[in-house]
Amino acid sequence: FSPKELHGIFPWLVESIFGSLDGIIVGWNLRCLQGRTNPTEYSVALDFLDPSGPMMKLVYKLQAEEYRYDFPVSYLPGPVKASIQEQVLPECSLYHNKVQFPSSGGLGLNLALNPFEYYMFYFAISLITQKSSAGTHHISPSNSAYFILVDTYLKCFLPTEGSVLPPPSSNPGGAIPSPAPRSPAVPFTSYGMHHTSLLKRHIAHQPSVNADPASQEIWRSETLLQIFVEMWLHHYSLEMYQKMQSPHVKLEVLHYRLSISSKHHGSPAQPSHQALHAYQESFKPTEEHVLVVRLLVKHLHAFSNSLKPEPLSPSAHSHTASPLEEFKRVVIPRFVQEKLYIFLQHCFGHWPLDASFRAVLEMWLSYLQPWRYAPEKPPLSAESLPRSVSEKWAAFIQENLLMYTKLFVGFLNRALRTDLVSPKNALMVFRVAKVFAQPNLAEMILKGEQLFLEPELVIPHRQHRLLITPSFGGRFLSSWPPTITDASFKVKSHVYSLEGQDFQYKQMFGTEVRNLVLKLAQLICQAQQTAQSISDHSAETMGAHSFFSWFRLTPSEMNGSYTGNDLDEIGQDSIKKTDEYLEKALEYLCHIFKLNEAQLTQMMLKCGAAQDENGRKQLPDCIESEGGLVLTPLGRYQIINGLRRFEVQYQGDTELQPIRSYESATLVRLLFRLSTLLNQRFAAQLQVLCSREDFVGRLCRYHLTNPQLTQRIRYSPVVKDRTSQSLGPRISLRFLASYRTLISLLLLYCLASWFCIGPVGCTLMILLSYFLYAVIMTLFSDHCRPHEH
């Protein structure tokens, strides 16, 4: 087809593939398309959308004709949408010269995008707008067609080896210059530090459509990365973004808003405070979203680490470095660092306190370890030993100091509020501690903090260079003065650019954070003992489930107490893993923060002080008061998270306790009436039997009395008449109402019938068996726990 015909169907085709922006049209649902379930559709979709496939050929064919397509501003991320609607141009060069004001009667602002930008905008934003259905939660996001396409586009347009492949088009100059401005009705200002495109000298000043291949290659790479970052990492509040801006930019924006509010260009400008609340969006990233961002981070590390070594001569570098090499040099600090930092802060502060936080954690740890994606490999002899972090990464650590320190404090605050007995939560603490315990990493972080805390040196024009913006017409790299290269200034510039000039830095190795680490170490010790208690309880429960114990009720079933938690259903292996994770995490934390062994010993003793006489079950943290035990905040936290609990037991008469789920309600009531009748009828005879000093008296006292209940009621301030009358010897038949007892009797009867004993013989055998059981329990009463029945 001709480009004119293709131009008409291109927006419809893009929407049919990726779905509509409002989510009504699902499209091909690439996020749920997997090769295991739909192999044919999966392979066809990947082939069609491949960088060298038919869809991209269509994009490049339309690109050569300089077509433009409208993208609604209302579907952009919140800060971008708010700033454009307030006539303030975002700092990203992706939006420059693209904002189109509506004609009279128009519905809203639009971006005029070329075909490549339009296609990538829809591809990237479909990760946010398309909602997963209820039946697709079992699908692995990393195996979906969307995830594979993201990886394919990154490898194609941001290659770690070689250069970007040329467009699959007969026209060598398929890509076109950036669109010229279309005279907007209201002039724009910038609310951020202007970072100009790396391509200004290559594309913006190219009068001809046929630009050189190097600039074509870098244009597609930069556009792809900017779109991915803007769509996936820019969903935070405008207020948070403006907090990072320098004071003179805030003043410039304020003056601009005051100036345009007096003009008549439609409705008056909305006040800034109201505008912030009007354009806020509730952004809740999904686990799939975080996994895609992690893929982007890992690839950018590999892309940046594939930079060729710098030549010895600076003049040679300035003439021979290709645009792609320059792009690799600045790709992380220029495009990713700021927005990823705020995205991680948002996730650390708003993500639920459950195991799904693991995705955010691994994405953060991937960014902190660029050396994992470096081309060099460790020597074979050192594979068993922890790999030391090389000194060449000190500059990266210093220029990303807040990523290491402030987010580590954020993780500590999360870990202090989670149940560390859970193996998944214990694994997350272990992962963070293991990463920060890598040899030489803590020392380099400490060095970065020392550089930031150094007193400000008096260097001419240093202060205003923090606030100066690169010249709009030149290259990004040439805009910075080459004379200021000291590490202290770089660290300060990094911190103040992300958090503002009035930021109060909290030292990672300071006293306050050290106290948080000590609290975490205390919780780890408590969680270890709780896991051990659960393990012992599970072992006892498994040991108690013998063949003969199945025919009677255990005391825990009678009083209704329960001391386990969800780990009882997981098994002993998971409990062992929890203990291993916590033990190694505590060891790593001691190594990172040089914790004193005496402090850890004292904490272990403090954690074990609340154990009961068996040394296993722990009471919640309490303090003594006039009214008895009072829970502390730590004790309330332990009860809420199931770490500890008070042992609540039934303290009354077992005959009068509520009917349990394992009992027949009808039989309980009938047997209670029968036992009450027998006890009233034969009370004197039972008293005489229990008063005897021979074996018969001992047998009756063991099975017809309950001395523990007698002692509890006798010293109780409230004694019920009905209960006080039943303190003497009595017959209890309630155990016959248990379903397990009934099934046992039924099995014995069937066994007797098999041997043709008959009903009378079966009854005699059951009575004889119970009598022998009672005699044996009486003989060993000093070593056995008495029955409550």
C-alpha positions in Angstrom: 0.0 0.0 0.0 1.0 3.6 -0.5 2.1 5.6 2.6 -1.0 7.7 2.3 -3.3 4.7 2.7 -1.1 3.3 5.5 -1.2 6.6 7.2 -5.0 6.3 7.7 -4.9 2.8 9.2 -1.8 3.2 11.4 -3.5 4.6 14.5 -6.2 2.0 14.3 -3.6 -0.8 13.9 -1.6 0.4 16.9 -4.7 0.6 19.0 -5.8 -2.9 17.9 -2.5 -4.3 19.0 -1.8 -2.6 22.3 -5.4 -1.7 23.3 -7.0 1.7 23.8 -5.7 4.2 26.3 -8.8 4.0 28.4 -8.5 0.3 28.6 -11.8 -0.6 26.9 -10.1 -2.2 23.9 -7.8 -5.0 25.2 -5.9 -5.5 21.9 -3.7 -8.5 21.6 -3.2 -8.7 25.4 0.5 -9.2 25.0 1.0 -9.3 28.8 -1.0 -12.5 29.1 0.3 -14.2 25.9 2.7 -17.0 26.6 4.4 -19.6 24.4 3.5 -22.4 26.7 -0.3 -21.8 26.5 -0.7 -20.2 23.0 2.4 -21.2 21.0 1.0 -20.1 17.6 -0.3 -16.7 18.6 2.9 -16.1 20.7 5.3 -16.7 17.8 3.2 -14.8 15.3 3.0 -11.7 17.6 6.7 -11.7 18.3 7.6 -12.1 14.6 5.1 -9.3 13.6 6.4 -6.8 16.2 10.1 -7.7 16.0 12.4 -4.8 15.4 12.9 -6.1 11.8 9.4 -7.3 11.4 6.5 -6.0 9.3 5.2 -3.5 12.0 8.5 -1.7 12.2 8.9 -1.6 8.5 5.5 0.2 8.4 6.8 2.6 11.1 9.9 3.5 9.1 7.9 3.8 5.9 5.6 6.4 7.5 8.5 8.0 9.2 10.1 8.9 5.9 6.9 10.8 4.9 7.0 13.1 8.1 3.5 12.1 9.2 2.3 13.2 12.7 -0.2 11.5 15.1 -1.9 13.0 18.1 -1.4 11.5 21.5 -3.7 13.0 24.3 -1.9 14.7 27.1 -4.5 13.5 29.5 -3.1 10.0 29.4 0.5 11.0 30.2 1.9 10.5 33.7 0.6 12.8 36.4 3.5 15.3 36.8 3.9 15.7 33.0 0.1 16.1 32.5 -0.1 18.7 35.3 2.8 20.8 34.1 1.7 20.9 30.5 -1.9 21.8 31.5 -0.4 24.6 33.5 1.6 25.8 30.5 4.9 24.7 32.1 7.1 22.6 29.7 8.6 19.5 31.3 12.4 19.2 31.3 12.5 16.1 29.2 13.4 16.9 25.6 10.9 14.3 24.4 8.1 16.9 24.8 9.9 19.8 23.2 8.1 21.3 20.1 5.4 18.6 20.3 2.6 20.2 22.4 -0.4 21.2 20.2 -3.2 23.4 21.5 -6.7 22.6 20.5 -8.6 24.7 18.0 -11.8 26.4 19.1 -14.0 23.7 20.5 -11.2 21.2 20.9 -11.3 18.6 23.6 -7.8 19.0 25.0 -4.0 19.2 24.5 -2.2 16.7 22.3 1.3 15.7 21.5 2.2 15.6 17.8 4.4 12.5 17.5 6.1 10.9 14.6 5.3 7.2 13.9 8.2 5.8 15.8 7.3 7.8 18.9 3.6 7.1 18.6 4.2 3.3 18.4 6.6 3.3 21.4 4.3 5.5 23.4 1.5 3.0 23.0 3.8 0.1 23.6 5.2 1.5 26.8 1.9 2.8 28.3 0.1 -0.4 27.7 2.0 -1.8 30.7 0.2 0.8 32.9 -3.3 1.1 31.3 -4.1 -2.5 30.6 -5.4 -4.2 33.7 -4.9 -7.9 34.2 -8.0 -10.0 34.4 -8.8 -12.2 37.4 -7.9 -15.4 35.7 -4.4 -14.4 34.6 -2.7 -14.1 38.0 -1.1 -17.5 37.6 0.8 -16.3 34.5 4.5 -15.6 34.9 5.2 -12.0 33.7 8.8 -12.9 32.7 7.5 -15.4 30.1 4.9 -13.2 28.5 5.2 -11.8 24.9 5.3 -8.2 26.3 8.3 -9.0 28.5 10.1 -10.7 25.6 9.4 -7.7 23.3 10.8 -5.2 25.9 14.0 -7.3 26.1 14.2 -7.5 22.3 13.8 -3.8 21.8 16.4 -3.0 24.4 18.9 -5.3 22.9 18.2 -3.9 19.4 18.2 -0.2 20.1 20.7 -0.2 23.1 23.2 -2.9 22.0 26.0 -3.9 24.3 28.1 -5.0 21.3 28.3 -3.3 17.9 26.0 -0.6 16.8 22.3 -0.2 16.2 21.0 -2.0 13.1 19.9 0.4 10.3 16.2 0.7 9.7 14.8 -2.0 7.3 14.0 0.5 4.6 15.1 1.2 1.1 15.4 4.8 2.0 18.7 5.2 3.9 17.5 8.4 5.5 14.3 6.9 6.9 14.5 8.8 10.2 13.6 12.5 10.2 14.5 15.5 12.2 12.6 16.5 15.3 9.4 18.3 14.4 9.5 22.1 14.2 7.5 24.2 16.7 4.0 24.9 15.6 3.6 28.3 17.3 1.7 27.5 20.5 -0.9 29.9 21.6 0.7 30.3 25.1 4.5 30.3 25.5 6.0 27.7 27.7 8.6 27.8 30.5 10.4 25.0 32.2 9.9 23.8 35.7 13.1 21.7 35.7 16.8 21.8 34.9 17.0 21.7 31.1 18.9 18.7 29.8 19.1 19.0 26.1 19.2 16.1 23.8 22.5 14.5 22.9 21.4 14.9 19.3 21.1 18.7 19.0 24.2 18.9 16.9 23.3 15.9 14.9 19.6 16.2 14.2 18.1 19.5 15.3 20.5 21.4 13.1 20.2 19.1 10.1 18.4 20.9 7.3 18.1 17.8 5.3 16.0 14.7 5.9 18.8 12.4 5.1 20.9 12.6 8.3 24.1 10.6 8.8 23.6 7.0 10.1 25.3 7.7 13.5 22.7 10.3 14.4 19.9 8.1 13.2 21.1 5.3 15.4 21.4 7.5 18.5 18.1 9.2 17.9 16.1 5.9 18.0 18.0 4.8 21.1 17.5 8.0 23.0 13.8 8.2 22.1 13.1 4.6 23.1 14.8 5.1 26.5 13.1 8.4 27.2 9.7 6.9 26.4 10.3 3.9 28.7 11.5 6.0 31.5 8.7 8.6 31.2 5.9 6.1 31.0 7.2 3.7 33.7 9.0 5.8 36.2 7.3 9.2 36.2 4.1 8.4 38.1 4.8 10.3 41.3 3.3 13.5 42.7 4.1 16.9 41.1 4.7 18.3 44.5 7.5 15.7 45.2 9.1 16.5 41.9 9.0 20.3 42.4 10.6 19.8 45.9 13.8 18.7 44.2 14.1 21.8 42.0 16.4 24.6 42.8 15.0 27.8 44.4 15.5 30.1 41.4 13.5 27.7 39.2 10.7 27.7 41.7 10.7 31.5 41.7 10.7 31.5 37.9 7.7 29.2 37.8 5.9 31.3 40.3 6.5 34.5 38.4 5.4 32.8 35.2 2.2 31.6 36.7 1.4 35.0 38.1 2.0 36.6 34.8 -0.2 34.2 32.8 -3.0 34.4 35.4 -3.6 38.1 34.4 -3.9 37.2 30.8 -7.1 36.2 29.1 -6.5 33.0 27.3 -9.6 31.1 28.3 -10.1 30.3 31.9 -7.8 31.9 34.5 -4.9 29.8 35.7 -5.6 27.5 38.6 -3.9 28.3 41.9 -0.8 26.1 42.4 -2.0 24.5 45.7 -5.3 23.5 44.1 -3.6 22.4 40.9 -1.4 20.0 42.8 -4.4 18.3 44.3 -6.4 18.4 41.1 -3.7 16.6 39.1 -2.7 14.0 41.7 -3.0 10.4 40.6 -3.2 7.3 42.8 -0.3 5.3 41.4 0.0 1.7 42.6 2.6 -0.2 40.5 2.1 -3.9 40.0 4.6 -6.7 40.4 4.7 -7.1 36.6 5.5 -3.3 36.2 8.4 -3.7 38.7 9.8 -6.7 36.9 9.8 -4.9 33.6 11.6 -1.9 35.3 14.2 -4.3 36.7 14.8 -5.7 33.2 15.4 -2.1 32.0 17.8 -1.5 34.9 19.8 -4.6 34.3 20.1 -3.9 30.6 21.2 -0.3 31.1 23.9 -1.5 33.4 25.2 -3.9 30.8 24.8 -1.2 28.1 26.7 1.4 30.2 29.4 -1.1 31.2 30.1 -1.9 27.5 31.6 1.5 27.0 35.0 1.3 25.4 38.0 2.5 27.5 38.7 6.2 27.2 41.8 7.1 25.0 44.7 8.7 26.8 44.5 11.8 24.8 41.5 14.1 25.5 41.6 15.6 22.1 41.4 12.2 20.5 38.4 11.4 22.5 36.5 14.5 21.5 37.0 13.7 17.8 36.7 9.9 17.7 33.9 9.1 20.2 30.7 8.1 18.5 27.3 9.3 19.6 26.5 5.8 20.9 29.6 5.8 23.1 28.7 9.3 24.5 25.2 7.9 25.1 26.5 5.0 27.1 28.6 7.4 29.2 25.6 9.4 30.5 22.7 7.0 30.1 22.2 6.2 33.8 22.9 9.6 35.5 21.2 11.6 32.8 18.0 9.5 32.0 17.4 7.1 34.9 18.9 8.0 38.2 16.5 10.7 39.3 13.2 9.1 38.3 14.2 5.7 39.5 15.1 7.1 42.9 11.7 8.6 43.4 10.0 5.5 42.0 11.8 3.4 44.6 11.0 5.8 47.4 7.3 5.6 46.4 7.4 1.8 46.4 9.3 1.6 49.7 6.7 3.8 51.3 3.5 2.5 49.8 4.0 -1.2 49.0 2.1 -3.7 51.2 4.0 -5.4 54.0 4.0 -8.8 52.3 6.2 -11.1 50.3 5.4 -9.4 47.0 7.8 -6.6 48.0 10.5 -9.1 46.8 10.2 -7.8 43.3 10.9 -4.2 44.3 13.8 -5.4 46.5 15.5 -7.3 43.7 15.0 -4.3 41.3 16.7 -2.0 43.9 19.5 -4.5 44.5 20.1 -4.9 40.8 20.6 -1.1 40.4 23.0 -1.1 43.4 25.3 -3.7 41.8 26.4 -2.6 38.4 29.5 -4.8 38.7 27.3 -7.9 38.3 26.7 -6.8 34.7 30.2 -5.8 33.9 31.9 -7.8 31.1 34.9 -9.0 33.2 34.5 -12.3 35.0 36.0 -13.2 38.4 38.9 -15.7 38.4 37.9 -19.4 38.8 39.9 -19.8 42.0 37.9 -17.0 43.7 34.4 -18.3 42.8 33.9 -19.8 46.3 34.9 -16.6 48.0 32.8 -13.4 48.2 33.8 -11.1 45.3 35.3 -7.9 46.5 33.9 -4.7 45.0 36.6 -3.0 42.9 37.6 0.6 43.7 36.7 1.6 40.2 33.0 1.5 41.3 33.6 4.1 44.0 32.6 7.0 41.7 29.2 5.2 40.9 28.6 4.6 44.6 29.3 8.2 45.5 27.2 9.6 42.7 24.3 7.3 43.8 24.8 7.7 47.5 21.1 8.1 48.4 20.3 4.9 46.5 22.4 3.1 49.0 21.9 5.0 52.3 18.4 6.5 52.4 16.8 3.5 50.8 18.6 1.2 53.1 17.1 3.2 56.0 13.7 2.8 54.3 14.2 -0.9 54.1 15.1 -1.1 57.8 11.8 0.7 58.7 9.9 -1.9 56.6 11.8 -4.9 58.1 11.0 -3.7 61.6 7.3 -3.9 60.8 7.2 -7.4 59.2 6.9 -10.9 60.5 10.5 -12.2 60.3 9.3 -15.7 61.2 8.0 -16.0 57.7 10.6 -17.6 55.4 9.9 -15.1 52.6 10.4 -12.1 54.8 13.5 -13.6 56.3 14.9 -14.2 52.8 14.4 -10.5 52.0 16.4 -9.4 55.1 19.1 -11.9 54.2 19.3 -10.7 50.6 19.8 -7.1 51.6 22.3 -7.9 54.3 24.3 -10.2 51.9 24.5 -7.5 49.2 25.7 -4.7 51.6 28.2 -7.1 53.3 30.2 -7.5 50.1 33.8 -6.8 50.8 34.8 -3.2 50.4 31.2 -2.0 49.7 30.5 -0.6 53.2 33.8 1.2 53.3 33.1 2.9 50.0 29.6 4.0 51.2 31.2 5.4 54.3 33.7 7.2 52.2 30.9 8.7 50.2 29.2 9.9 53.4 32.4 11.5 54.6 32.8 13.3 51.2 29.2 14.7 51.6 29.7 15.8 55.1 33.0 17.7 54.3 32.7 21.4 55.0 32.0 23.5 51.9 35.1 24.8 50.3 35.2 28.4 49.1 35.5 27.9 45.3 34.6 30.8 43.1 31.1 30.4 41.5 30.6 26.9 43.1 27.2 27.7 44.6 25.6 29.0 41.5 27.0 26.1 39.5 24.7 23.8 41.5 21.8 25.8 40.0 23.1 26.6 36.5 21.5 24.8 33.6 23.3 23.6 30.5 23.0 25.8 27.4 20.1 24.7 25.3 21.9 24.8 22.0 25.0 22.8 22.8 25.7 19.2 23.7 24.9 17.9 27.1 28.5 16.9 27.9 30.0 20.2 26.8 27.7 22.3 29.0 29.4 21.4 32.3 32.6 23.2 33.3 35.4 20.7 33.1 37.4 22.3 35.9 35.3 21.1 38.8 36.0 17.4 39.2 36.4 17.0 43.0 34.5 14.0 44.4 33.0 16.0 47.3 31.2 18.4 45.0 29.8 15.5 42.9 28.4 13.9 46.0 26.8 17.1 47.2 25.4 17.9 43.8 23.9 14.4 43.6 22.2 14.7 47.0 21.0 18.3 46.6 19.6 17.7 43.1 17.5 14.8 44.4 16.4 16.1 47.7 16.7 19.8 47.6 19.1 22.3 49.2 17.5 22.1 52.7 17.8 18.3 52.9 18.8 17.0 56.3 21.0 13.9 55.6 20.8 10.9 57.9 24.0 9.0 58.1 23.8 5.3 57.3 26.6 4.6 59.8 25.4 7.2 62.3 23.9 6.6 65.8 20.3 6.8 64.8 20.5 4.2 62.0 22.8 2.0 64.2 20.0 1.9 66.8 17.6 0.8 64.1 20.0 -2.0 63.1 20.2 -3.1 66.8 16.4 -3.2 67.0 16.3 -5.3 63.8 19.0 -7.6 65.3 16.8 -8.0 68.4 13.8 -8.9 66.2 15.9 -11.4 64.4 16.8 -13.1 67.7 13.2 -13.1 68.7 12.1 -14.5 65.4 14.8 -17.2 65.6 13.5 -18.3 69.0 9.9 -18.2 67.8 10.7 -20.4 64.8 12.5 -22.8 67.1 9.4 -22.9 69.4 7.2 -23.6 66.4 9.5 -26.3 65.2 9.5 -27.9 68.7 5.7 -27.6 68.9 5.4 -29.3 65.5 7.7 -32.1 66.5 5.7 -32.7 69.7 2.4 -32.7 67.7 3.8 -35.2 65.2 5.1 -37.4 68.1 1.7 -37.2 69.9 -0.2 -38.5 66.9 0.6 -42.1 67.6 -1.8 -44.9 67.0 -3.1 -45.1 70.6 -3.3 -41.3 71.1 -5.7 -41.2 68.1 -8.3 -42.9 70.3 -8.4 -40.2 73.0 -8.4 -36.5 73.2 -5.2 -34.5 74.0 -5.3 -31.8 76.6 -4.7 -29.0 74.1 -7.9 -30.1 72.3 -9.9 -30.0 75.5 -8.8 -26.5 76.6 -8.7 -25.0 73.1 -5.2 -23.5 73.3 -3.1 -23.2 70.1 0.5 -22.0 70.1 1.4 -22.3 66.4 1.1 -20.1 63.4 1.1 -20.4 59.6 4.5 -22.1 59.6 2.9 -25.3 61.0 1.4 -25.8 57.5 4.7 -25.1 55.7 6.8 -27.8 57.2 10.1 -28.3 59.0 12.2 -27.5 55.9 10.8 -24.0 55.7 11.4 -23.4 59.4 15.0 -24.5 59.0 15.4 -22.1 56.0 14.0 -19.3 58.1 16.6 -20.0 60.8 19.4 -20.2 58.3 18.4 -16.9 56.6 18.1 -15.1 59.9 21.4 -16.4 61.2 23.3 -15.4 58.1 21.5 -12.0 58.0 22.5 -11.3 61.6 26.1 -12.3 60.8 26.2 -9.9 57.8 24.7 -7.0 59.8 27.3 -7.5 62.5 30.0 -7.4 59.8 28.6 -4.2 58.1 28.0 -2.2 61.2 30.8 -3.7 63.4 28.3 -4.7 66.1 29.7 -5.7 69.5 29.4 -9.4 70.5 28.6 -8.3 74.0 25.5 -6.4 72.7 24.3 -9.4 70.8 24.7 -11.7 73.8 22.8 -9.2 76.0 20.0 -9.1 73.4 19.8 -12.9 73.2 19.5 -13.1 77.0 16.8 -10.4 76.9 14.9 -12.3 74.3 15.0 -15.5 76.3 14.0 -13.9 79.6 10.3 -14.1 78.7 10.3 -17.9 78.1 8.1 -20.2 80.2 9.4 -23.1 82.4 9.8 -25.3 79.3 12.1 -22.7 77.6 10.2 -22.8 74.4 7.1 -20.6 74.4 7.5 -16.9 74.9 5.1 -14.4 76.4 4.6 -11.0 74.7 6.7 -8.1 76.0 5.0 -6.8 79.1 5.7 -4.6 82.1 4.5 -5.0 85.7 2.0 -2.5 87.0 -0.5 -2.2 89.9 -3.2 -3.8 87.8 -1.0 -6.7 86.6 0.8 -7.2 83.3 0.5 -4.3 80.7 1.5 -4.8 77.1 4.3 -2.6 75.7 4.2 -1.3 72.1 6.6 -4.1 71.2 4.3 -6.6 72.9 1.3 -5.3 70.9 3.4 -5.6 67.7 4.3 -9.2 68.6 0.6 -10.2 69.2 -0.7 -8.5 66.0 1.9 -10.2 63.8 1.5 -13.6 65.6 5.1 -13.7 66.9 4.0 -14.3 70.5 0.8 -14.9 72.4 -0.6 -15.5 75.8 -1.5 -19.1 76.5 -5.3 -19.0 77.0 -6.7 -22.2 78.5 -10.1 -23.2 79.7 -10.0 -22.8 83.4 -13.5 -24.1 84.4 -15.1 -27.5 84.7 -14.5 -29.7 81.6 -18.1 -31.0 81.9 -19.5 -27.5 81.5 -17.2 -26.2 78.7 -18.8 -25.3 75.3 -19.5 -28.1 72.9 -16.6 -28.5 70.5 -16.7 -29.1 66.7 -15.3 -32.6 67.1 -18.2 -33.6 69.5 -21.7 -34.7 68.8 -23.9 -32.1 70.4 -26.8 -34.5 71.0 -24.6 -37.0 72.7 -22.9 -34.4 74.9 -26.2 -33.3 76.3 -27.5 -36.9 76.8 -24.3 -38.1 78.4 -24.2 -35.1 80.7 -27.7 -35.9 81.9 -26.7 -39.5 82.3 -23.5 -38.8 84.2 -25.3 -36.2 86.4 -27.9 -38.9 87.3 -25.3 -41.5 88.1 -23.3 -39.0 90.2 -26.3 -38.0 92.2 -27.5 -41.6 92.6 -24.1 -43.1 93.6 -22.4 -40.1 95.2 -21.9 -41.8 98.6 -20.6 -45.0 97.1 -18.1 -43.0 94.9 -16.9 -41.1 98.0 -16.3 -44.4 99.9 -14.4 -45.9 97.0 -12.1 -42.9 96.6 -11.4 -42.9 100.4 -9.9 -46.4 100.3 -6.1 -46.8 100.6 -5.7 -49.9 98.4 -5.3 -50.2 94.7 -9.1 -49.8 94.1 -9.0 -46.5 95.9 -6.1 -45.3 93.9 -7.8 -46.3 90.7 -11.0 -44.5 91.6 -9.2 -41.3 92.8 -7.1 -41.2 89.5 -10.2 -41.5 87.2 -13.0 -40.0 89.2 -11.4 -36.8 90.6 -9.7 -33.7 89.2 -7.5 -32.2 91.8 -6.3 -29.4 89.6 -9.9 -28.2 89.0 -10.6 -28.5 92.7 -7.6 -26.3 93.6 -8.5 -23.7 91.0 -12.1 -23.3 92.1 -11.3 -23.5 95.8 -9.1 -20.4 95.6 -11.2 -18.6 93.1 -13.0 -15.4 94.4 -16.2 -16.4 92.5 -17.5 -19.9 93.1 -20.6 -21.1 91.3 -23.0 -23.3 93.3 -23.3 -25.8 90.4 -19.6 -26.1 90.1 -18.9 -26.3 93.8 -21.3 -29.2 94.1 -19.2 -31.2 91.5 -15.9 -31.0 93.3 -16.2 -34.5 94.7 -15.6 -37.8 92.8 -17.8 -38.2 89.8 -18.3 -40.2 86.6 -17.6 -38.4 83.3 -19.0 -39.8 80.1 -18.4 -36.8 77.8 -15.4 -38.5 76.1 -17.9 -40.9 74.5 -19.4 -38.0 72.5 -16.2 -37.5 70.6 -16.4 -38.5 67.0 -13.0 -40.2 67.3 -14.2 -42.3 70.3 -17.3 -43.3 68.3 -15.3 -44.3 65.3 -12.9 -46.3 67.6 -15.9 -48.1 69.1 -17.2 -48.8 65.7 -13.9 -50.2 64.5 -13.6 -52.4 67.6 -17.2 -53.7 67.1 -16.4 -54.5 63.4 -13.2 -56.3 64.5 -15.2 -58.3 67.0 -17.9 -59.1 64.5 -15.2 -60.3 62.1 -14.1 -62.9 64.6 -17.8 -63.8 65.3 -17.7 -62.9 69.0 -21.2 -61.5 68.9 -22.6 -58.3 70.4 -22.2 -59.4 74.0 -18.7 -60.6 73.5 -17.8 -57.3 71.7 -19.2 -55.2 74.6 -17.3 -57.3 77.1 -14.1 -57.0 75.1 -14.5 -53.2 74.9 -15.1 -53.0 78.7 -12.1 -55.2 79.3 -9.9 -53.1 77.1 -10.9 -49.9 78.8 -10.4 -51.5 82.2 -6.9 -52.7 81.3 -6.2 -49.2 80.0 -7.4 -47.6 83.2 -5.3 -50.0 85.3 -2.2 -49.3 83.3 -2.7 -45.5 83.5 -3.1 -45.9 87.3 0.0 -47.9 87.8 2.1 -45.3 85.9 0.2 -42.3 87.2 3.5 -40.8 88.6 4.9 -40.7 85.0 1.8 -40.0 83.0 -0.3 -36.9 82.7 -3.8 -37.6 84.1 -6.9 -37.3 81.9 -9.2 -34.5 82.3 -12.1 -36.9 81.9 
